[in-house]
Amino acid sequence: MIQRKAKVQLLKLAGSFRSVAVVGPRQSGKTTLCRESFPNKPYISLENPDTLEFATQDPRAFLNQFPSGAILDEIQKAPHLFSYLQQILDETRQKGMFILTGSNNFLLQENISQTLSGRIAYIQLLPLSLRELQENKKLKANYAWHIFNGGYPEQILSKINAPDWYNSYIATYIQRDVRQLKNISDLSLFMKMLRLCAGRTGQLLNLAALANDCGLDAKTVASWLSILQSSYIIYLLKPHHQNLNKRVIKSPKLYFYDTGVACALLGINDAKQITTHAAKGFLFENMILTELLKQRFNAGKPDNLFFWRDKTGNEIDIIAEDGTKLTAMEVKAGETIAGSFFKGLDYYSSLHSSSIGKELIYGGKESQKRSNGILIKSWNSIIN
């Protein structure tokens, strides 16, 4: 079993709050993490039809089975339970009484904000990070392997071919989740849009162009994208709000929470294909971005990542904002450092009166600090 970094934060939150919600994509390891962290708690899966029926028909009796609390898996399937949980949590001083898990962020956030606000803590669990793989001696020397195989625990630990596993995952996700969340009659069109999204990984989201390529209206595409976001399939990186220049791009950039999903949708059948693939740079950028996200989420911190681009083409791939401190990051898949790699960092730095952090993350092996203050990091050094 691979030890998850989020366990420390989960136990900490359970010692302070009466309930904790663990959310993230399907198969990211939420159930395993919760059961391993709380071995003495009853585990209840609301995926079980009989259990769900009991919870639906008699929610009070259902919850009364667990006077000391329980792990309630896929809680978004029984949203009516939140009102009953509110009463139970209001009448107890017990910490970490109920541990809730769910794979739909929108449904959970909506119900938590309406009924359990102030009573529950919230942690997001994404697939395995490079740091977790390193600590469990599963980090490879070739970053293309990690892009291709992604980070889902079952895929990493099994001997199933990555495209076979991810194609099955995508099909199951559509059948089980999308149909429950939205009445999508034409799944082939939805799949077409999903594949088109994979082809736009790391690029600005243009709703009108995406809708036109799908043969749909922009409103429908926006609705479908919101489903993919709430189900942890795609991630939209927002532009940085700091008004350095009024002529800045305001559209988000599109990424996937797991590069293995993107590779499967792109039809990449082998890690070696990534080295010559047109999307290599974007997929590498996607891997670095999600690694930074995983590190923050595992520590219980909120998303603090943005990008910056003006209308003349100057761009910073990733901006990390910690309070008043900004760190600008350029991400390059190349294994040899070129002078052109620093162009964006130099320009962005010139717009600031105060100093900012500057990092270049690249596909090579050597890390160093340049005299101009730019910290150069190899792709596998960001995990330290």
C-alpha positions in Angstrom: 0.0 0.0 0.0 1.3 3.5 -0.9 1.3 5.9 2.0 -0.6 9.1 1.3 0.7 12.5 2.3 -2.8 13.7 3.0 -3.1 11.3 6.0 -1.4 13.7 8.3 -3.7 16.5 7.5 -6.8 14.2 7.6 -6.0 13.0 11.1 -5.2 16.6 12.2 -8.6 17.9 10.9 -10.4 14.9 12.4 -8.9 15.9 15.8 -10.3 19.4 15.5 -13.7 19.1 13.6 -16.7 16.9 14.2 -16.7 15.8 10.6 -14.3 15.8 7.7 -15.2 15.5 4.0 -12.6 13.9 1.7 -13.3 14.7 -2.0 -11.6 13.9 -5.2 -11.9 11.9 -8.5 -13.1 8.4 -8.5 -10.3 5.8 -7.9 -8.0 8.5 -6.4 -7.7 6.5 -3.2 -10.3 8.3 -0.9 -11.8 5.1 0.5 -8.4 3.4 1.1 -7.1 6.5 2.8 -10.1 6.9 5.1 -10.3 3.2 6.1 -6.6 3.0 6.7 -6.7 6.3 8.8 -9.8 5.2 10.8 -9.7 1.4 11.1 -12.1 1.3 14.0 -14.9 3.2 12.3 -17.7 1.3 10.4 -17.4 1.7 6.7 -20.6 2.3 4.7 -20.7 2.6 0.9 -23.7 4.4 -0.5 -22.8 2.8 -3.8 -24.6 -0.3 -2.5 -28.2 -0.2 -3.7 -29.6 -1.7 -0.5 -27.7 0.6 1.7 -28.7 3.6 -0.4 -32.4 2.6 -0.2 -32.2 2.3 3.6 -30.5 5.7 3.8 -33.2 7.2 1.6 -36.3 5.7 3.1 -35.4 6.0 6.8 -32.4 8.4 7.1 -32.8 8.8 10.9 -32.7 5.0 11.6 -29.9 4.7 9.1 -27.7 7.2 11.0 -28.7 5.9 14.4 -26.8 2.7 13.6 -23.6 4.7 14.1 -23.7 6.3 17.6 -19.9 6.8 17.5 -19.8 7.8 13.8 -18.8 6.1 10.6 -17.1 6.5 7.2 -19.9 7.3 4.7 -18.5 6.7 1.2 -19.9 8.6 -1.9 -22.2 10.7 0.3 -23.3 12.8 -2.6 -25.6 10.0 -3.6 -27.7 10.7 -0.5 -27.8 14.5 -0.2 -30.8 14.4 2.1 -28.5 12.9 4.8 -26.8 16.2 5.3 -29.7 17.8 7.2 -29.8 14.8 9.6 -26.1 14.9 10.0 -26.4 18.6 11.0 -28.6 17.7 13.9 -26.3 14.9 15.1 -23.2 17.0 14.8 -24.8 19.9 16.7 -25.6 17.6 19.6 -22.1 16.1 20.0 -18.7 17.2 21.1 -17.0 14.2 19.5 -14.3 15.1 17.1 -13.9 13.3 13.8 -17.3 11.6 14.3 -18.3 11.2 10.6 -15.8 11.0 7.7 -17.5 11.7 4.4 -16.2 10.9 1.0 -17.4 12.0 -2.4 -16.4 12.2 -6.1 -18.5 15.2 -7.1 -17.1 18.4 -5.7 -20.1 20.6 -6.8 -22.7 18.5 -5.0 -20.7 18.2 -1.8 -19.8 21.8 -1.6 -23.4 22.9 -2.2 -24.7 20.6 0.5 -21.9 21.3 3.0 -22.3 25.1 2.6 -26.1 24.8 3.1 -26.1 22.5 6.1 -22.7 21.7 7.6 -20.8 24.9 7.4 -18.6 25.4 10.4 -19.1 21.8 11.5 -17.0 20.1 8.9 -13.5 20.4 7.4 -12.7 19.7 3.8 -9.7 18.0 2.1 -9.2 17.2 -1.6 -7.4 14.0 -2.6 -6.0 13.8 -6.1 -4.3 10.8 -7.6 -0.7 10.0 -6.5 1.8 12.8 -6.5 5.4 12.4 -7.7 6.4 12.9 -4.0 4.3 10.0 -2.9 5.7 7.8 -5.7 9.3 8.8 -4.7 8.7 8.0 -1.0 7.3 4.6 -2.0 10.2 3.9 -4.4 8.1 4.1 -7.5 9.4 7.3 -9.1 10.9 6.7 -12.6 13.8 8.5 -14.2 11.8 9.2 -17.3 9.1 11.9 -16.9 7.3 10.6 -20.0 6.5 7.4 -18.0 4.7 9.5 -15.4 2.8 11.5 -18.0 1.6 8.4 -19.7 0.7 6.3 -16.7 -0.7 9.2 -14.6 -1.2 8.8 -10.9 -4.2 6.7 -10.1 -3.2 4.1 -7.5 -4.8 1.1 -9.1 -3.1 1.9 -12.4 0.3 2.4 -10.8 0.0 -0.8 -8.7 -1.6 -3.1 -11.2 -0.1 -4.7 -14.3 -2.9 -3.4 -16.5 -1.8 -1.6 -19.7 -2.3 2.1 -19.1 -4.5 2.8 -22.2 -6.7 -0.2 -21.3 -7.1 1.0 -17.7 -7.8 4.6 -18.6 -10.2 3.7 -21.4 -12.2 1.6 -19.0 -12.0 4.4 -16.4 -13.4 7.0 -18.9 -16.2 4.7 -20.0 -17.2 3.9 -16.4 -17.0 7.5 -15.4 -19.4 8.5 -18.2 -21.8 5.6 -17.5 -21.9 6.1 -13.7 -21.5 9.8 -13.2 -22.3 12.0 -16.2 -25.7 10.4 -16.7 -26.5 10.9 -13.0 -25.4 14.6 -13.0 -26.8 15.7 -16.4 -29.3 14.4 -18.8 -26.9 14.0 -21.7 -28.7 12.1 -24.5 -25.8 12.0 -27.0 -22.8 10.5 -25.2 -20.9 10.3 -28.5 -21.0 14.1 -28.7 -19.9 14.4 -25.1 -16.9 12.1 -25.8 -16.1 14.1 -28.9 -15.9 17.2 -26.7 -13.8 15.4 -24.1 -11.3 14.4 -26.8 -11.2 17.9 -28.2 -10.4 19.1 -24.6 -7.5 16.7 -24.5 -6.2 18.2 -27.7 -6.4 21.6 -26.1 -4.5 20.7 -22.9 -2.4 23.6 -21.7 -4.1 26.1 -24.0 -6.5 28.9 -23.5 -10.1 27.9 -23.3 -12.1 29.3 -26.2 -15.7 28.3 -25.6 -17.0 29.5 -29.0 -14.3 27.6 -30.9 -14.8 24.4 -28.8 -18.5 24.6 -29.3 -18.1 25.1 -33.1 -15.8 22.1 -33.4 -18.3 20.0 -31.4 -21.3 21.1 -33.4 -22.9 22.4 -30.1 -23.9 25.8 -28.7 -21.5 27.5 -26.2 -24.0 27.2 -23.4 -24.1 23.4 -23.6 -20.4 23.1 -23.8 -20.0 25.4 -20.7 -22.5 23.2 -18.8 -20.6 20.0 -19.8 -17.3 21.5 -18.8 -18.7 22.4 -15.4 -19.6 18.7 -14.9 -16.0 17.7 -15.9 -14.7 20.2 -13.4 -16.8 19.1 -10.5 -16.0 15.5 -11.2 -12.2 16.2 -11.2 -11.6 15.4 -14.8 -10.5 18.8 -16.1 -9.0 21.7 -14.3 -9.2 25.3 -15.4 -6.2 27.5 -14.4 -7.4 31.0 -13.9 -5.5 34.1 -15.1 -3.8 36.1 -12.4 -6.0 39.0 -11.3 -3.2 41.5 -10.6 -3.7 44.4 -13.0 -0.1 44.9 -14.3 -1.5 45.6 -17.7 -5.1 46.2 -18.8 -4.5 44.3 -22.0 -4.3 40.9 -20.3 -6.0 37.6 -21.3 -9.0 36.8 -19.1 -9.8 33.3 -20.3 -8.7 30.3 -18.3 -6.3 27.6 -19.5 -7.5 24.0 -19.7 -5.7 21.1 -18.1 -6.6 17.6 -16.9 -6.3 16.5 -13.2 -4.5 13.4 -14.5 -2.3 13.3 -17.6 -3.0 9.6 -18.0 -6.6 10.5 -18.8 -5.4 13.1 -21.3 -3.0 10.6 -23.0 -5.8 8.0 -23.4 -8.1 10.6 -25.0 -5.3 11.6 -27.3 -4.8 8.0 -28.4 -1.2 7.8 -27.0 -0.4 4.1 -26.6 3.1 4.2 -25.4 5.3 6.5 -23.2 7.8 6.7 -26.0 5.2 8.4 -28.2 5.2 11.4 -25.9 8.8 12.4 -26.7 7.8 13.2 -30.3 4.1 14.1 -29.8 2.9 17.6 -30.7 1.4 17.9 -27.2 4.6 16.9 -25.3 5.2 20.4 -23.9 1.6 20.9 -22.9 1.5 17.5 -21.2 4.7 18.1 -19.3 3.3 21.5 -18.2 0.1 19.7 -17.1 2.1 17.2 -15.0 4.0 19.9 -13.2 0.9 22.0 -12.6 -1.0 19.0 -11.0 2.0 18.1 -8.9 2.0 21.6 -7.4 -1.7 21.3 -6.8 -1.3 17.9 -5.1 1.3 19.2 -2.8 -1.0 22.0 -1.6 -4.1 19.9 -1.3 -2.3 17.1 0.6 -1.2 19.7 3.1 -4.8 21.0 3.4 -4.0 24.3 1.6 -6.2 26.0 -1.0 -5.5 26.3 -4.7 -3.1 29.3 -5.2 -2.1 28.8 -8.8 -2.7 31.1 -11.8 -1.1 32.0 -15.1 -0.5 35.3 -16.8 -0.6 36.3 -20.4 -1.0 39.7 -22.2 -2.5 40.2 -25.6 1.0 40.7 -27.2 2.0 37.1 -26.3 4.1 37.6 -23.2 3.3 34.8 -20.8 4.1 33.1 -17.5 3.0 29.5 -17.3 2.3 29.3 -13.6 2.1 31.9 -10.8 2.0 30.8 -7.2 0.5 33.3 -4.8 1.3 32.9 -1.1 -0.1 36.0 0.7 1.8 38.9 -0.8 4.6 36.7 -2.2 4.5 35.8 -5.9 6.5 33.1 -7.6 6.5 33.1 -11.4 7.3 29.7 -13.0 8.2 28.9 -16.6 7.8 25.2 -17.5 9.7 23.7 -20.4 9.8 20.1 -21.4 13.3 20.4 -23.0 16.2 18.7 -21.3 18.7 21.4 -22.3 18.4 24.9 -21.0 18.1 27.6 -23.7 18.3 31.3 -23.3 14.8 31.7 -24.7 13.5 29.9 -21.7 14.0 33.0 -19.6 12.3 35.6 -21.8 8.9 35.4 -20.1 10.4 35.5 -16.6 12.6 38.5 -17.4 9.7 40.5 -18.9 7.2 39.7 -16.1 9.9 40.6 -13.5 10.4 43.9 -15.2 6.7 44.8 -14.5 7.1 44.5 -10.7 8.6 47.2 -8.5 9.2 44.6 -5.8 11.1 41.4 -6.1 9.3 38.2 -7.0 10.4 34.5 -7.0 11.4 33.2 -10.4 11.7 29.6 -11.3 12.3 27.6 -14.4 11.1 24.0 -14.2 12.5 21.9 -17.1 12.8 18.3 -18.3 16.5 18.0 -17.5 18.4 16.6 -14.5 20.4 19.5 -13.1 19.2 22.2 -10.7 21.0 25.5 -10.2 20.5 29.1 -9.2 21.5 31.8 -11.8 23.0 35.2 -10.9 19.8 36.9 -12.2 17.9 35.3 -9.3 16.2 32.6 -11.3 16.1 29.2 -9.6 16.4 26.4 -12.2 14.7 23.1 -11.1 14.7 19.7 -12.7 11.3 18.2 -13.1 11.9 15.7 -10.3 13.3 18.2 -7.8 10.0 20.0 -7.3 8.9 17.1 -5.2 11.5 18.0 -2.5 
